[in-house]
Amino acid sequence: MAVIDTSQGPKATERRFARQVGLPERSLTVHPGSATRWENMTVPNSAFVVELPAGSLSTASVRRFVSAVRAIIAYG
């Protein structure tokens, strides 16, 4: 789907991640029993969904995603 799902996670982190990787934000349907929902109930505001684009990621895209994940880990 090539989006960052903004329906369940920490909003500021989702926005920052979306900007860093160049994907749009979109609120998707929340499904009961999903891993993201469970984690956010167990550790509040800790998980969100990244829907990657179809196909293989380029090396540059992989680097962008890795950099965005590292930024989240470093800055919360």
PQR file with spaces between the fields and no chain letter, atoms N, CA, C, O and H, PARSE charges and radii, in Angstrom:
ATOM       1  N    MET     1       0.809   -1.210    0.000 -0.4000 1.5000
ATOM       2  CA   MET     1       0.000    0.000    0.000 -0.0000 2.0000
ATOM       3  C    MET     1       0.846    1.266    0.000  0.5500 1.7000
ATOM       4  O    MET     1       0.361    2.332   -0.381 -0.5500 1.4000
ATOM       5  N    ALA     2       2.085    1.167    0.415 -0.4000 1.5000
ATOM       6  CA   ALA     2       3.006    2.308    0.405 -0.0000 2.0000
ATOM       7  C    ALA     2       2.493    3.483    1.238  0.5500 1.7000
ATOM       8  O    ALA     2       2.444    4.619    0.766 -0.5500 1.4000
ATOM       9  H    ALA     2       2.479    0.301    0.724  0.4000 1.0000
ATOM      10  N    VAL     3       2.113    3.190    2.487 -0.4000 1.5000
ATOM      11  CA   VAL     3       1.643    4.228    3.414 -0.0000 2.0000
ATOM      12  C    VAL     3       2.127    3.934    4.826  0.5500 1.7000
ATOM      13  O    VAL     3       2.544    2.820    5.143 -0.5500 1.4000
ATOM      14  H    VAL     3       2.154    2.268    2.870  0.4000 1.0000
ATOM      15  N    ILE     4       2.061    4.961    5.661 -0.4000 1.5000
ATOM      16  CA   ILE     4       2.251    4.808    7.090 -0.0000 2.0000
ATOM      17  C    ILE     4       0.861    4.889    7.700  0.5500 1.7000
ATOM      18  O    ILE     4       0.172    5.898    7.552 -0.5500 1.4000
ATOM      19  H    ILE     4       1.723    5.866    5.403  0.4000 1.0000
ATOM      20  N    ASP     5       0.450    3.829    8.385 -0.4000 1.5000
ATOM      21  CA   ASP     5      -0.880    3.760    8.991 -0.0000 2.0000
ATOM      22  C    ASP     5      -0.892    4.596   10.272  0.5500 1.7000
ATOM      23  O    ASP     5      -0.130    4.330   11.202 -0.5500 1.4000
ATOM      24  H    ASP     5       1.010    3.009    8.506  0.4000 1.0000
ATOM      25  N    THR     6      -1.753    5.597   10.312 -0.4000 1.5000
ATOM      26  CA   THR     6      -1.817    6.496   11.465 -0.0000 2.0000
ATOM      27  C    THR     6      -3.006    6.197   12.374  0.5500 1.7000
ATOM      28  O    THR     6      -3.418    7.058   13.151 -0.5500 1.4000
ATOM      29  H    THR     6      -2.372    5.813    9.557  0.4000 1.0000
ATOM      30  N    SER     7      -3.562    4.989   12.289 -0.4000 1.5000
ATOM      31  CA   SER     7      -4.770    4.697   13.061 -0.0000 2.0000
ATOM      32  C    SER     7      -4.526    4.252   14.491  0.5500 1.7000
ATOM      33  O    SER     7      -5.454    4.287   15.299 -0.5500 1.4000
ATOM      34  H    SER     7      -3.227    4.289   11.659  0.4000 1.0000
ATOM      35  N    GLN     8      -3.289    3.827   14.845 -0.4000 1.5000
ATOM      36  CA   GLN     8      -3.111    3.241   16.169 -0.0000 2.0000
ATOM      37  C    GLN     8      -1.893    3.701   16.955  0.5500 1.7000
ATOM      38  O    GLN     8      -1.901    3.615   18.183 -0.5500 1.4000
ATOM      39  H    GLN     8      -2.535    3.799   14.189  0.4000 1.0000
ATOM      40  N    GLY     9      -0.894    4.165   16.325 -0.4000 1.5000
ATOM      41  CA   GLY     9       0.384    4.389   17.008 -0.0000 2.0000
ATOM      42  C    GLY     9       0.611    5.790   17.504  0.5500 1.7000
ATOM      43  O    GLY     9      -0.305    6.611   17.537 -0.5500 1.4000
ATOM      44  H    GLY     9      -0.887    4.235   15.327  0.4000 1.0000
ATOM      45  N    PRO    10       1.850    6.060   17.892 -0.5600 1.5000
ATOM      46  CA   PRO    10       2.242    7.393   18.372  0.2800 2.0000
ATOM      47  C    PRO    10       2.289    8.381   17.198  0.5500 1.7000
ATOM      48  O    PRO    10       3.131    8.258   16.309 -0.5500 1.4000
ATOM      49  N    LYS    11       1.399    9.334   17.205 -0.4000 1.5000
ATOM      50  CA   LYS    11       1.201   10.223   16.049 -0.0000 2.0000
ATOM      51  C    LYS    11       2.463   10.978   15.629  0.5500 1.7000
ATOM      52  O    LYS    11       2.783   11.032   14.441 -0.5500 1.4000
ATOM      53  H    LYS    11       0.715    9.434   17.927  0.4000 1.0000
ATOM      54  N    ALA    12       3.175   11.554   16.580 -0.4000 1.5000
ATOM      55  CA   ALA    12       4.373   12.330   16.230 -0.0000 2.0000
ATOM      56  C    ALA    12       5.433   11.429   15.597  0.5500 1.7000
ATOM      57  O    ALA    12       6.105   11.836   14.649 -0.5500 1.4000
ATOM      58  H    ALA    12       2.916   11.510   17.545  0.4000 1.0000
ATOM      59  N    THR    13       5.584   10.222   16.110 -0.4000 1.5000
ATOM      60  CA   THR    13       6.565    9.281   15.566 -0.0000 2.0000
ATOM      61  C    THR    13       6.153    8.840   14.167  0.5500 1.7000
ATOM      62  O    THR    13       6.989    8.747   13.268 -0.5500 1.4000
ATOM      63  H    THR    13       5.038    9.892   16.880  0.4000 1.0000
ATOM      64  N    GLU    14       4.870    8.570   13.986 -0.4000 1.5000
ATOM      65  CA   GLU    14       4.375    8.180   12.660 -0.0000 2.0000
ATOM      66  C    GLU    14       4.642    9.283   11.636  0.5500 1.7000
ATOM      67  O    GLU    14       5.102    9.012   10.527 -0.5500 1.4000
ATOM      68  H    GLU    14       4.191    8.646   14.716  0.4000 1.0000
ATOM      69  N    ARG    15       4.353   10.512   12.013 -0.4000 1.5000
ATOM      70  CA   ARG    15       4.574   11.646   11.095 -0.0000 2.0000
ATOM      71  C    ARG    15       6.051   11.794   10.740  0.5500 1.7000
ATOM      72  O    ARG    15       6.409   11.950    9.573 -0.5500 1.4000
ATOM      73  H    ARG    15       3.979   10.732   12.914  0.4000 1.0000
ATOM      74  N    ARG    16       6.896   11.742   11.760 -0.4000 1.5000
ATOM      75  CA   ARG    16       8.343   11.880   11.529 -0.0000 2.0000
ATOM      76  C    ARG    16       8.859   10.747   10.635  0.5500 1.7000
ATOM      77  O    ARG    16       9.635   10.989    9.711 -0.5500 1.4000
ATOM      78  H    ARG    16       6.604   11.614   12.708  0.4000 1.0000
ATOM      79  N    PHE    17       8.435    9.533   10.908 -0.4000 1.5000
ATOM      80  CA   PHE    17       8.857    8.380   10.116 -0.0000 2.0000
ATOM      81  C    PHE    17       8.379    8.537    8.665  0.5500 1.7000
ATOM      82  O    PHE    17       9.148    8.304    7.733 -0.5500 1.4000
ATOM      83  H    PHE    17       7.804    9.337   11.659  0.4000 1.0000
ATOM      84  N    ALA    18       7.129    8.926    8.473 -0.4000 1.5000
ATOM      85  CA   ALA    18       6.576    9.111    7.124 -0.0000 2.0000
ATOM      86  C    ALA    18       7.383   10.142    6.334  0.5500 1.7000
ATOM      87  O    ALA    18       7.694    9.930    5.162 -0.5500 1.4000
ATOM      88  H    ALA    18       6.504    9.116    9.230  0.4000 1.0000
ATOM      89  N    ARG    19       7.717   11.249    6.977 -0.4000 1.5000
ATOM      90  CA   ARG    19       8.523   12.279    6.299 -0.0000 2.0000
ATOM      91  C    ARG    19       9.895   11.733    5.925  0.5500 1.7000
ATOM      92  O    ARG    19      10.379   11.969    4.818 -0.5500 1.4000
ATOM      93  H    ARG    19       7.464   11.422    7.929  0.4000 1.0000
ATOM      94  N    GLN    20      10.523   11.004    6.844 -0.4000 1.5000
ATOM      95  CA   GLN    20      11.878   10.507    6.596 -0.0000 2.0000
ATOM      96  C    GLN    20      11.936    9.474    5.474  0.5500 1.7000
ATOM      97  O    GLN    20      12.916    9.424    4.730 -0.5500 1.4000
ATOM      98  H    GLN    20      10.130   10.812    7.743  0.4000 1.0000
ATOM      99  N    VAL    21      10.900    8.653    5.347 -0.4000 1.5000
ATOM     100  CA   VAL    21      10.937    7.611    4.310 -0.0000 2.0000
ATOM     101  C    VAL    21      10.210    8.022    3.034  0.5500 1.7000
ATOM     102  O    VAL    21      10.305    7.334    2.018 -0.5500 1.4000
ATOM     103  H    VAL    21      10.104    8.693    5.951  0.4000 1.0000
ATOM     104  N    GLY    22       9.492    9.131    3.080 -0.4000 1.5000
ATOM     105  CA   GLY    22       8.812    9.622    1.888 -0.0000 2.0000
ATOM     106  C    GLY    22       7.519    8.901    1.553  0.5500 1.7000
ATOM     107  O    GLY    22       7.138    8.826    0.385 -0.5500 1.4000
ATOM     108  H    GLY    22       9.415    9.690    3.906  0.4000 1.0000
ATOM     109  N    LEU    23       6.834    8.365    2.570 -0.4000 1.5000
ATOM     110  CA   LEU    23       5.539    7.717    2.343 -0.0000 2.0000
ATOM     111  C    LEU    23       4.429    8.587    2.928  0.5500 1.7000
ATOM     112  O    LEU    23       4.646    9.275    3.925 -0.5500 1.4000
ATOM     113  H    LEU    23       7.144    8.426    3.519  0.4000 1.0000
ATOM     114  N    PRO    24       3.242    8.564    2.319 -0.5600 1.5000
ATOM     115  CA   PRO    24       2.132    9.338    2.860  0.2800 2.0000
ATOM     116  C    PRO    24       1.558    8.677    4.116  0.5500 1.7000
ATOM     117  O    PRO    24       1.731    7.478    4.339 -0.5500 1.4000
ATOM     118  N    GLU    25       0.880    9.475    4.921 -0.4000 1.5000
ATOM     119  CA   GLU    25       0.187    8.969    6.099 -0.0000 2.0000
ATOM     120  C    GLU    25      -1.270    8.717    5.722  0.5500 1.7000
ATOM     121  O    GLU    25      -1.885    9.494    4.992 -0.5500 1.4000
ATOM     122  H    GLU    25       0.740   10.448    4.740  0.4000 1.0000
ATOM     123  N    ARG    26      -1.804    7.610    6.240 -0.4000 1.5000
ATOM     124  CA   ARG    26      -3.213    7.301    5.992 -0.0000 2.0000
ATOM     125  C    ARG    26      -3.733    6.443    7.135  0.5500 1.7000
ATOM     126  O    ARG    26      -3.051    5.529    7.597 -0.5500 1.4000
ATOM     127  H    ARG    26      -1.304    6.979    6.833  0.4000 1.0000
ATOM     128  N    SER    27      -4.938    6.741    7.587 -0.4000 1.5000
ATOM     129  CA   SER    27      -5.554    5.963    8.644 -0.0000 2.0000
ATOM     130  C    SER    27      -6.236    4.744    8.023  0.5500 1.7000
ATOM     131  O    SER    27      -7.158    4.880    7.218 -0.5500 1.4000
ATOM     132  H    SER    27      -5.493    7.484    7.212  0.4000 1.0000
ATOM     133  N    LEU    28      -5.770    3.551    8.406 -0.4000 1.5000
ATOM     134  CA   LEU    28      -6.339    2.308    7.899 -0.0000 2.0000
ATOM     135  C    LEU    28      -7.294    1.722    8.940  0.5500 1.7000
ATOM     136  O    LEU    28      -7.339    2.187   10.079 -0.5500 1.4000
ATOM     137  H    LEU    28      -5.021    3.441    9.059  0.4000 1.0000
ATOM     138  N    THR    29      -8.038    0.722    8.553 -0.4000 1.5000
ATOM     139  CA   THR    29      -8.977    0.058    9.447 -0.0000 2.0000
ATOM     140  C    THR    29      -8.229   -0.636   10.586  0.5500 1.7000
ATOM     141  O    THR    29      -7.233   -1.323   10.361 -0.5500 1.4000
ATOM     142  H    THR    29      -8.001    0.344    7.628  0.4000 1.0000
ATOM     143  N    VAL    30      -8.717   -0.448   11.795 -0.4000 1.5000
ATOM     144  CA   VAL    30      -8.142   -1.113   12.965 -0.0000 2.0000
ATOM     145  C    VAL    30      -8.790   -2.486   13.089  0.5500 1.7000
ATOM     146  O    VAL    30     -10.016   -2.598   13.103 -0.5500 1.4000
ATOM     147  H    VAL    30      -9.526    0.110   11.978  0.4000 1.0000
ATOM     148  N    HIS    31      -7.975   -3.522   13.179 -0.4000 1.5000
ATOM     149  CA   HIS    31      -8.491   -4.880   13.296 -0.0000 2.0000
ATOM     150  C    HIS    31      -8.285   -5.405   14.709  0.5500 1.7000
ATOM     151  O    HIS    31      -7.160   -5.389   15.208 -0.5500 1.4000
ATOM     152  H    HIS    31      -6.979   -3.431   13.168  0.4000 1.0000
ATOM     153  N    PRO    32      -9.346   -5.871   15.367 -0.5600 1.5000
ATOM     154  CA   PRO    32      -9.189   -6.446   16.701  0.2800 2.0000
ATOM     155  C    PRO    32      -8.226   -7.638   16.653  0.5500 1.7000
ATOM     156  O    PRO    32      -8.262   -8.441   15.720 -0.5500 1.4000
ATOM     157  N    GLY    33      -7.389   -7.736   17.646 -0.4000 1.5000
ATOM     158  CA   GLY    33      -6.476   -8.865   17.713 -0.0000 2.0000
ATOM     159  C    GLY    33      -5.210   -8.713   16.901  0.5500 1.7000
ATOM     160  O    GLY    33      -4.423   -9.655   16.809 -0.5500 1.4000
ATOM     161  H    GLY    33      -7.360   -7.084   18.403  0.4000 1.0000
ATOM     162  N    SER    34      -4.992   -7.551   16.311 -0.4000 1.5000
ATOM     163  CA   SER    34      -3.773   -7.357   15.529 -0.0000 2.0000
ATOM     164  C    SER    34      -2.574   -7.208   16.450  0.5500 1.7000
ATOM     165  O    SER    34      -2.719   -6.824   17.610 -0.5500 1.4000
ATOM     166  H    SER    34      -5.632   -6.786   16.385  0.4000 1.0000
ATOM     167  N    ALA    35      -1.395   -7.512   15.936 -0.4000 1.5000
ATOM     168  CA   ALA    35      -0.170   -7.395   16.729 -0.0000 2.0000
ATOM     169  C    ALA    35       0.061   -5.953   17.176  0.5500 1.7000
ATOM     170  O    ALA    35       0.500   -5.706   18.299 -0.5500 1.4000
ATOM     171  H    ALA    35      -1.277   -7.824   14.994  0.4000 1.0000
ATOM     172  N    THR    36      -0.236   -5.012   16.297 -0.4000 1.5000
ATOM     173  CA   THR    36      -0.036   -3.600   16.631 -0.0000 2.0000
ATOM     174  C    THR    36      -0.960   -3.175   17.770  0.5500 1.7000
ATOM     175  O    THR    36      -0.542   -2.490   18.704 -0.5500 1.4000
ATOM     176  H    THR    36      -0.593   -5.212   15.384  0.4000 1.0000
ATOM     177  N    ARG    37      -2.193   -3.584   17.677 -0.4000 1.5000
ATOM     178  CA   ARG    37      -3.165   -3.249   18.732 -0.0000 2.0000
ATOM     179  C    ARG    37      -2.734   -3.866   20.065  0.5500 1.7000
ATOM     180  O    ARG    37      -2.781   -3.206   21.103 -0.5500 1.4000
ATOM     181  H    ARG    37      -2.532   -4.140   16.918  0.4000 1.0000
ATOM     182  N    TRP    38      -2.314   -5.138   20.030 -0.4000 1.5000
ATOM     183  CA   TRP    38      -1.866   -5.806   21.255 -0.0000 2.0000
ATOM     184  C    TRP    38      -0.672   -5.067   21.860  0.5500 1.7000
ATOM     185  O    TRP    38      -0.650   -4.795   23.060 -0.5500 1.4000
ATOM     186  H    TRP    38      -2.276   -5.674   19.186  0.4000 1.0000
ATOM     187  N    GLU    39       0.317   -4.745   21.029 -0.4000 1.5000
ATOM     188  CA   GLU    39       1.510   -4.073   21.565 -0.0000 2.0000
ATOM     189  C    GLU    39       1.162   -2.718   22.160  0.5500 1.7000
ATOM     190  O    GLU    39       1.665   -2.362   23.226 -0.5500 1.4000
ATOM     191  H    GLU    39       0.299   -4.966   20.054  0.4000 1.0000
ATOM     192  N    ASN    40       0.306   -1.958   21.485 -0.4000 1.5000
ATOM     193  CA   ASN    40      -0.056   -0.639   22.004 -0.0000 2.0000
ATOM     194  C    ASN    40      -0.867   -0.725   23.297  0.5500 1.7000
ATOM     195  O    ASN    40      -0.863    0.214   24.092 -0.5500 1.4000
ATOM     196  H    ASN    40      -0.103   -2.247   20.619  0.4000 1.0000
ATOM     197  N    MET    41      -1.563   -1.847   23.512 -0.4000 1.5000
ATOM     198  CA   MET    41      -2.265   -2.043   24.783 -0.0000 2.0000
ATOM     199  C    MET    41      -1.271   -2.465   25.872  0.5500 1.7000
ATOM     200  O    MET    41      -1.447   -2.115   27.039 -0.5500 1.4000
ATOM     201  H    MET    41      -1.567   -2.610   22.865  0.4000 1.0000
ATOM     202  N    THR    42      -0.233   -3.210   25.497 -0.4000 1.5000
ATOM     203  CA   THR    42       0.759   -3.702   26.443 -0.0000 2.0000
ATOM     204  C    THR    42       1.798   -2.636   26.773  0.5500 1.7000
ATOM     205  O    THR    42       2.147   -2.429   27.936 -0.5500 1.4000
ATOM     206  H    THR    42      -0.090   -3.494   24.548  0.4000 1.0000
ATOM     207  N    VAL    43       2.286   -1.964   25.735 -0.4000 1.5000
ATOM     208  CA   VAL    43       3.263   -0.884   25.872 -0.0000 2.0000
ATOM     209  C    VAL    43       2.679    0.322   25.125  0.5500 1.7000
ATOM     210  O    VAL    43       2.897    0.461   23.922 -0.5500 1.4000
ATOM     211  H    VAL    43       2.003   -2.132   24.791  0.4000 1.0000
ATOM     212  N    PRO    44       1.944    1.190   25.817 -0.5600 1.5000
ATOM     213  CA   PRO    44       1.216    2.270   25.145  0.2800 2.0000
ATOM     214  C    PRO    44       2.086    3.088   24.178  0.5500 1.7000
ATOM     215  O    PRO    44       3.238    3.417   24.461 -0.5500 1.4000
ATOM     216  N    ASN    45       1.478    3.399   23.027 -0.4000 1.5000
ATOM     217  CA   ASN    45       2.112    4.224   21.992 -0.0000 2.0000
ATOM     218  C    ASN    45       3.485    3.728   21.577  0.5500 1.7000
ATOM     219  O    ASN    45       4.432    4.510   21.490 -0.5500 1.4000
ATOM     220  H    ASN    45       0.542    3.132   22.797  0.4000 1.0000
ATOM     221  N    SER    46       3.594    2.444   21.323 -0.4000 1.5000
ATOM     222  CA   SER    46       4.903    1.893   20.971 -0.0000 2.0000
ATOM     223  C    SER    46       4.961    1.291   19.575  0.5500 1.7000
ATOM     224  O    SER    46       6.053    0.990   19.093 -0.5500 1.4000
ATOM     225  H    SER    46       2.825    1.810   21.394  0.4000 1.0000
ATOM     226  N    ALA    47       3.825    1.103   18.906 -0.4000 1.5000
ATOM     227  CA   ALA    47       3.837    0.403   17.618 -0.0000 2.0000
ATOM     228  C    ALA    47       2.981    1.120   16.584  0.5500 1.7000
ATOM     229  O    ALA    47       1.969    1.743   16.906 -0.5500 1.4000
ATOM     230  H    ALA    47       2.938    1.347   19.297  0.4000 1.0000
ATOM     231  N    PHE    48       3.413    1.016   15.344 -0.4000 1.5000
ATOM     232  CA   PHE    48       2.597    1.489   14.229 -0.0000 2.0000
ATOM     233  C    PHE    48       2.920    0.650   13.003  0.5500 1.7000
ATOM     234  O    PHE    48       3.916   -0.072   12.974 -0.5500 1.4000
ATOM     235  H    PHE    48       4.236    0.511   15.082  0.4000 1.0000
ATOM     236  N    VAL    49       2.068    0.754   11.995 -0.4000 1.5000
ATOM     237  CA   VAL    49       2.183   -0.085   10.805 -0.0000 2.0000
ATOM     238  C    VAL    49       2.810    0.702    9.663  0.5500 1.7000
ATOM     239  O    VAL    49       2.420    1.834    9.375 -0.5500 1.4000
ATOM     240  H    VAL    49       1.259    1.341   12.019  0.4000 1.0000
ATOM     241  N    VAL    50       3.786    0.078    9.024 -0.4000 1.5000
ATOM     242  CA   VAL    50       4.386    0.608    7.804 -0.0000 2.0000
ATOM     243  C    VAL    50       4.022   -0.366    6.688  0.5500 1.7000
ATOM     244  O    VAL    50       4.435   -1.525    6.704 -0.5500 1.4000
ATOM     245  H    VAL    50       4.103   -0.841    9.259  0.4000 1.0000
ATOM     246  N    GLU    51       3.253    0.111    5.730 -0.4000 1.5000
ATOM     247  CA   GLU    51       2.894   -0.695    4.560 -0.0000 2.0000
ATOM     248  C    GLU    51       3.885   -0.340    3.454  0.5500 1.7000
ATOM     249  O    GLU    51       3.820    0.745    2.875 -0.5500 1.4000
ATOM     250  H    GLU    51       2.918    1.053    5.717  0.4000 1.0000
ATOM     251  N    LEU    52       4.794   -1.256    3.168 -0.4000 1.5000
ATOM     252  CA   LEU    52       5.825   -1.003    2.158 -0.0000 2.0000
ATOM     253  C    LEU    52       5.234   -0.995    0.754  0.5500 1.7000
ATOM     254  O    LEU    52       4.172   -1.573    0.522 -0.5500 1.4000
ATOM     255  H    LEU    52       4.846   -2.137    3.638  0.4000 1.0000
ATOM     256  N    PRO    53       5.919   -0.341   -0.182 -0.5600 1.5000
ATOM     257  CA   PRO    53       5.495   -0.385   -1.580  0.2800 2.0000
ATOM     258  C    PRO    53       5.654   -1.806   -2.131  0.5500 1.7000
ATOM     259  O    PRO    53       6.449   -2.592   -1.616 -0.5500 1.4000
ATOM     260  N    ALA    54       4.902   -2.122   -3.168 -0.4000 1.5000
ATOM     261  CA   ALA    54       5.007   -3.429   -3.817 -0.0000 2.0000
ATOM     262  C    ALA    54       6.385   -3.589   -4.463  0.5500 1.7000
ATOM     263  O    ALA    54       6.999   -2.612   -4.893 -0.5500 1.4000
ATOM     264  H    ALA    54       4.257   -1.483   -3.586  0.4000 1.0000
ATOM     265  N    GLY    55       6.851   -4.815   -4.523 -0.4000 1.5000
ATOM     266  CA   GLY    55       8.112   -5.093   -5.193 -0.0000 2.0000
ATOM     267  C    GLY    55       9.316   -4.922   -4.294  0.5500 1.7000
ATOM     268  O    GLY    55       9.192   -4.735   -3.083 -0.5500 1.4000
ATOM     269  H    GLY    55       6.353   -5.608   -4.174  0.4000 1.0000
ATOM     270  N    SER    56      10.461   -4.990   -4.899 -0.4000 1.5000
ATOM     271  CA   SER    56      11.724   -4.866   -4.159 -0.0000 2.0000
ATOM     272  C    SER    56      12.029   -3.399   -3.873  0.5500 1.7000
ATOM     273  O    SER    56      11.703   -2.510   -4.660 -0.5500 1.4000
ATOM     274  H    SER    56      10.561   -5.142   -5.883  0.4000 1.0000
ATOM     275  N    LEU    57      12.663   -3.171   -2.729 -0.4000 1.5000
ATOM     276  CA   LEU    57      13.111   -1.819   -2.396 -0.0000 2.0000
ATOM     277  C    LEU    57      14.503   -1.589   -2.979  0.5500 1.7000
ATOM     278  O    LEU    57      15.340   -2.491   -2.998 -0.5500 1.4000
ATOM     279  H    LEU    57      12.928   -3.893   -2.089  0.4000 1.0000
ATOM     280  N    SER    58      14.728   -0.392   -3.444 -0.4000 1.5000
ATOM     281  CA   SER    58      16.062   -0.033   -3.924 -0.0000 2.0000
ATOM     282  C    SER    58      17.001    0.077   -2.724  0.5500 1.7000
ATOM     283  O    SER    58      16.552    0.182   -1.583 -0.5500 1.4000
ATOM     284  H    SER    58      14.047    0.340   -3.429  0.4000 1.0000
ATOM     285  N    THR    59      18.277    0.054   -2.987 -0.4000 1.5000
ATOM     286  CA   THR    59      19.266    0.220   -1.919 -0.0000 2.0000
ATOM     287  C    THR    59      19.068    1.554   -1.210  0.5500 1.7000
ATOM     288  O    THR    59      19.174    1.627    0.014 -0.5500 1.4000
ATOM     289  H    THR    59      18.641   -0.031   -3.914  0.4000 1.0000
ATOM     290  N    ALA    60      18.784    2.598   -1.961 -0.4000 1.5000
ATOM     291  CA   ALA    60      18.555    3.919   -1.365 -0.0000 2.0000
ATOM     292  C    ALA    60      17.323    3.902   -0.456  0.5500 1.7000
ATOM     293  O    ALA    60      17.336    4.515    0.611 -0.5500 1.4000
ATOM     294  H    ALA    60      18.698    2.539   -2.955  0.4000 1.0000
ATOM     295  N    SER    61      16.266    3.211   -0.867 -0.4000 1.5000
ATOM     296  CA   SER    61      15.056    3.114   -0.036 -0.0000 2.0000
ATOM     297  C    SER    61      15.344    2.358    1.252  0.5500 1.7000
ATOM     298  O    SER    61      14.908    2.766    2.328 -0.5500 1.4000
ATOM     299  H    SER    61      16.255    2.713   -1.734  0.4000 1.0000
ATOM     300  N    VAL    62      16.072    1.264    1.142 -0.4000 1.5000
ATOM     301  CA   VAL    62      16.429    0.492    2.334 -0.0000 2.0000
ATOM     302  C    VAL    62      17.204    1.379    3.304  0.5500 1.7000
ATOM     303  O    VAL    62      16.950    1.360    4.508 -0.5500 1.4000
ATOM     304  H    VAL    62      16.425    0.932    0.267  0.4000 1.0000
ATOM     305  N    ARG    63      18.138    2.146    2.783 -0.4000 1.5000
ATOM     306  CA   ARG    63      18.925    3.044    3.646 -0.0000 2.0000
ATOM     307  C    ARG    63      18.039    4.078    4.331  0.5500 1.7000
ATOM     308  O    ARG    63      18.241    4.385    5.506 -0.5500 1.4000
ATOM     309  H    ARG    63      18.345    2.161    1.805  0.4000 1.0000
ATOM     310  N    ARG    64      17.048    4.624    3.599 -0.4000 1.5000
ATOM     311  CA   ARG    64      16.120    5.597    4.182 -0.0000 2.0000
ATOM     312  C    ARG    64      15.324    4.965    5.326  0.5500 1.7000
ATOM     313  O    ARG    64      15.171    5.566    6.389 -0.5500 1.4000
ATOM     314  H    ARG    64      16.884    4.375    2.645  0.4000 1.0000
ATOM     315  N    PHE    65      14.820    3.746    5.102 -0.4000 1.5000
ATOM     316  CA   PHE    65      14.037    3.067    6.135 -0.0000 2.0000
ATOM     317  C    PHE    65      14.897    2.754    7.357  0.5500 1.7000
ATOM     318  O    PHE    65      14.460    2.954    8.490 -0.5500 1.4000
ATOM     319  H    PHE    65      14.944    3.258    4.238  0.4000 1.0000
ATOM     320  N    VAL    66      16.102    2.270    7.134 -0.4000 1.5000
ATOM     321  CA   VAL    66      17.013    1.962    8.247 -0.0000 2.0000
ATOM     322  C    VAL    66      17.327    3.235    9.029  0.5500 1.7000
ATOM     323  O    VAL    66      17.317    3.228   10.260 -0.5500 1.4000
ATOM     324  H    VAL    66      16.456    2.108    6.214  0.4000 1.0000
ATOM     325  N    SER    67      17.601    4.311    8.327 -0.4000 1.5000
ATOM     326  CA   SER    67      17.896    5.584    8.980 -0.0000 2.0000
ATOM     327  C    SER    67      16.707    6.062    9.813  0.5500 1.7000
ATOM     328  O    SER    67      16.887    6.561   10.924 -0.5500 1.4000
ATOM     329  H    SER    67      17.609    4.317    7.327  0.4000 1.0000
ATOM     330  N    ALA    68      15.492    5.909    9.279 -0.4000 1.5000
ATOM     331  CA   ALA    68      14.292    6.336   10.007 -0.0000 2.0000
ATOM     332  C    ALA    68      14.080    5.491   11.259  0.5500 1.7000
ATOM     333  O    ALA    68      13.705    6.020   12.306 -0.5500 1.4000
ATOM     334  H    ALA    68      15.346    5.504    8.376  0.4000 1.0000
ATOM     335  N    VAL    69      14.317    4.180   11.159 -0.4000 1.5000
ATOM     336  CA   VAL    69      14.182    3.307   12.333 -0.0000 2.0000
ATOM     337  C    VAL    69      15.220    3.693   13.381  0.5500 1.7000
ATOM     338  O    VAL    69      14.904    3.779   14.568 -0.5500 1.4000
ATOM     339  H    VAL    69      14.621    3.751   10.309  0.4000 1.0000
ATOM     340  N    ARG    70      16.435    3.922   12.952 -0.4000 1.5000
ATOM     341  CA   ARG    70      17.499    4.323   13.902 -0.0000 2.0000
ATOM     342  C    ARG    70      17.160    5.636   14.599  0.5500 1.7000
ATOM     343  O    ARG    70      17.432    5.797   15.788 -0.5500 1.4000
ATOM     344  H    ARG    70      16.691    3.852   11.988  0.4000 1.0000
ATOM     345  N    ALA    71      16.571    6.569   13.864 -0.4000 1.5000
ATOM     346  CA   ALA    71      16.179    7.852   14.458 -0.0000 2.0000
ATOM     347  C    ALA    71      15.107    7.652   15.519  0.5500 1.7000
ATOM     348  O    ALA    71      15.145    8.306   16.561 -0.5500 1.4000
ATOM     349  H    ALA    71      16.350    6.438   12.898  0.4000 1.0000
ATOM     350  N    ILE    72      14.166    6.772   15.276 -0.4000 1.5000
ATOM     351  CA   ILE    72      13.119    6.498   16.261 -0.0000 2.0000
ATOM     352  C    ILE    72      13.734    5.887   17.513  0.5500 1.7000
ATOM     353  O    ILE    72      13.393    6.277   18.630 -0.5500 1.4000
ATOM     354  H    ILE    72      14.136    6.241   14.429  0.4000 1.0000
ATOM     355  N    ILE    73      14.623    4.948   17.334 -0.4000 1.5000
ATOM     356  CA   ILE    73      15.275    4.293   18.474 -0.0000 2.0000
ATOM     357  C    ILE    73      16.094    5.304   19.275  0.5500 1.7000
ATOM     358  O    ILE    73      16.092    5.282   20.505 -0.5500 1.4000
ATOM     359  H    ILE    73      14.900    4.631   16.427  0.4000 1.0000
ATOM     360  N    ALA    74      16.781    6.173   18.576 -0.4000 1.5000
ATOM     361  CA   ALA    74      17.649    7.152   19.249 -0.0000 2.0000
ATOM     362  C    ALA    74      16.868    8.249   19.967  0.5500 1.7000
ATOM     363  O    ALA    74      17.259    8.688   21.049 -0.5500 1.4000
ATOM     364  H    ALA    74      16.783    6.191   17.576  0.4000 1.0000
ATOM     365  N    TYR    75      15.768    8.689   19.368 -0.4000 1.5000
ATOM     366  CA   TYR    75      15.065    9.860   19.898 -0.0000 2.0000
ATOM     367  C    TYR    75      13.691    9.542   20.466  0.5500 1.7000
ATOM     368  O    TYR    75      13.068   10.409   21.080 -0.5500 1.4000
ATOM     369  H    TYR    75      15.450    8.333   18.489  0.4000 1.0000
ATOM     370  N    GLY    76      13.202    8.318   20.277 -0.4000 1.5000
ATOM     371  CA   GLY    76      11.902    7.930   20.822 -0.0000 2.0000
ATOM     372  C    GLY    76      10.730    8.503   20.129  0.5500 1.7000
ATOM     373  O    GLY    76       9.592    8.235   20.516 -0.5500 1.4000
ATOM     374  H    GLY    76      13.708    7.614   19.778  0.4000 1.0000
